[in-house]
């Protein structure tokens, strides 16, 4: 079974945060395919159904972002999912708001949730969709983290929200393409 994972932090207080764009994308895909997150497994909210003509399990880890690997490794093992059938969706500071990039694998690029997954499954060969949230605009002398933590835990501005919505829909299309044709075709079409 294919496993599509959206990364974010659980709870209402984080629901609209930039860091939760992976959850938002997965929620949109689930609505399009009438998939409900109706059970808990491996420290994740999961739902099963079909997408792109394939059986799929959707998962939103409830471990908080930086420990996502524990949940993903458990699900990969439980469902005997090959890494080629795993797709992770998460936010990326280095892409402008709303831009998306698909990759067949590679390093975490400083993203702690993705780093947790790579460490837990022991491989960088994890297909992924990165959704741009942009970097914070720094005024005055930079803070220790350059405002990154406050930025990822903040919500999109109304203008940014208008920009991000069509890309959330594009991610759903990219997931369908990934399920039908694989990561290489999805990369060619959506990058």
Beta strands, then each sheet from edge to edge (+ up, - down):
strand 1: 2-6
strand 2: 39-41
strand 3: 44-51
strand 4: 54-61
strand 5: 86-92
strand 6: 100-103
strand 7: 128-132
sheet 1: 2+ 3- 4+ 1+ 5+ 7+ 6-
end
